[in-house]
C-alpha cells in the first residue's frame, strides 16, 4: 500500500505475491484480518528544530519527501513498521535470536526462540503475542512452522501451504522451527542455496533479518 502523493490522501493498495497466491486458491484462505503502517520513506535526520522560520517548519523537509508507490515484493515493503510503546520508554526494543546468520545442511533442523531486549523495562524478554517469521523463499525449507501461539489467526497462518513456488511464507509463534530442504534439484549446479528470514515482535514491533544458507550434502 502507498500514498500516491503527499498533497492528496489517495491510497494505492495492491496484493503482494503471497496475497495473489492465496486469492487464486478460492478456498477461503485469503482473509485480511490485520494491517500495519510503516514509515519506510522517512529520513528523520532531516527534522530541523533550528529552522529559522519557526516550529511550524521543523518537519518541512520530511513532508516534502517523495513517497513510494505500492509494489508487490513483501520482502521490501513495510520494513519499518509504526508501533506504540509504553510511555516512558527510553530504549527501542531489539530482537535477539542468538544467530547473526544460519547455515544448515540438507535435512538439518533448528528451533529458534527469539527474545526481545529493552522490552517493558527489561522485566520481560518474551512477547505475549509471540513473533512472526517470514522466509523469503519457502522452497529452501521442508518445514517452516511456528509453535506456542494458539489463536485462530496464528493457527490459520501456520497451516498455509505453498507448493513449488518461489514465494515467501510467514508463520507465528514463540518458537520458529526450520528444517532444510532435501530436494537436490533446487541446487542445480550450485553447492548451496541462500535466502533470508525476518523476525518481528508482534507486541514491540522490533525486527531483525538474517541470512540463511542451505548446503548440499547429497
N, C-alpha and C positions, 0 to 999 in steps of 0.2 A: 504494500500500500504506500502511496506517496502523494503529497500535495503537489499539484501541477505548477503552482506559483505561490508566492508569499503575499500577494495582494488580495486574491480572491480565494475563499475557502472552497476549493473544488478538489474532491478526492478521487484519485485513480486507484481502483482496487483490482488486482488480478490474482489468480491462483498460482501457487508455486507448482513445481513439477510434482511434488508429492500430493498436493491438493487435486491436481488434474487426474493423477492416477487413481485416487480414491473416488473421485466423482465418476470416472469412467466405469467403475465396477457396478454402479447402480444397485448396490446391495445394502444401502443404508449406512455404510462405513464412513461416508463423508458427512460429518456433522460439526458445525462450528460451535464450540462451547465456551471458548475464551478468546481474548485478543490481548495484544501487547502493544505498547507505544515505545518509540525509540527516538534518539536524537543523533543518529549517525552523522548527519551533515554538519553538526555544530562544533566549531572550534572555540571553546570557552576562553582561550588565551587572548582572544580578540576583545573580550569585555574590558572596557576602559573607564574605570572610576575617576580618572583625571581629565575626562573630556572637557574642553574649555566651554562648551555650551550648556553644561549642567547635567543633572542626573537623568533627565529625560533622554539623553543621547548616549548614556553609558553603553547600552547594548545595540547601538545603531549598526555597527559592523556585523553583528550576529543576525540582525533582522534582514540585512541585505545580502546574505549569503545565498548562493544558488541551492535549490532543493532537488533531491533525486526523484526521478520518476520511478514508479514501481517496476521491478523486474523479477523474473521468476526463480532466481537462484537463492534458495533459502539459506545457503551457507554464507552468503554475502550480505543479506539484508538483516536488519534488526540486531546488529552486533552490540549495540549499546542501549539496552532497554532502560526505560524510566522505571523507577521504583520508589516506594515510600518507606523510609526508615524511621525508627522511633526518635522523638525529639531528644536532642542532646547527644546524638551520635557523633563521635569525634573522629572515628576512622571508618573508611569504607570496608565492608566485608570482602574478604577474598577467599577463594576456594583452594583447598589443598587436597590433592588426590594421591599424593605420595609418589608421583612419577612426573618427570619432565618430558618423557617420551615413553612409548611402549613398543617392544619388539616381541612378537610371538611367532613360534614355529607353526607350521601347518597342524591344525587339530589341537593346539595348545589352548588352555583355558586360563582365565584370570577374572577374579572378582574384585571390583573396585568399590570402596566405601568412602565417598567424599566427606570432607569436613569443611566447615565454614569458620574461618578465623575472624576476629574482631566483630563477632556477632552477638547482639544482645548483651553487651557489656562483658563479653568473654565468659559468660555464665553457661553458654550453650554452644556446642560445636556441630550439632546435627540439626537440620531444619525439619520441623514437624511435618511439612508437606513434601519433604524429600527433594529430589533433584531430577531434572530432565537431562538426558544424554542423547546427543544427536550425532550419528556417524554419517560421514559424507558419502560413503559408498558401502551399502549394506552387503554387497556381493562378497566382500572380503571376510564376512563372518558366517559361520554355520549357526551360531547362537549369538544374539544381541538382545538382552532382556533386562528388565528391571524388577526387583522384588522389594517388598517392605511397605508399599503403599497400596492399599486395597480399595480405594474409591472406585466408583463406576467408571469415571473418566480415565483414570490411570489404567484400569483393567482393560478397557476398550483399546486404548492406545498401545498397550504392551502386546496384545494379541494380534495386531495388524501384521499381515504377511506381505512380503514382496517376492516376486519370482523372476530372477534372471535379469533384472533391470538395474542400471547404474543410477540409483537414486539414494537419497538419504533416508534414514529411519530414526524416529525419536521414541524413546521409552522413558518411563518414570519409575523411580524407586529410591530407596535409601542405599541399596547396593545394586551396582550395574555389573552384569555378567557377560563376559565375552569369550567366545570360542572361535578360533581362527578357521577359515575355510580349509577344506581338504580337496577342493576341486583344482586339479592341476591345469586344466585348460585356461583358467583365468590368467595364469602367469605368462603364457605364450613363450617367448624366448627370454623372458626376464627371470631373475632368481628371487625377486621379491615384489611385493605389492605395497603401495603407500596410500594411506588415507588419513583423515583426521577425525577426532571425536571432540565434541564441545559439551561441557557440563555447565549447567545453570542452576543455581539455587532458586527454588520456587518461592521462597519467602524473601530472601535477601536480594535477589537479582544478580548476585555475584556470578561471574562466569570465567571459564578457562578453556582454552583449546589446545590440544596436544596432538602431535603426530603419532601415527601407528604404522609400524612396518610388519608385514607378514612375510616370513622367509620360507622358501620352498624347501621341502625335505625329501620329496619323492622324485 
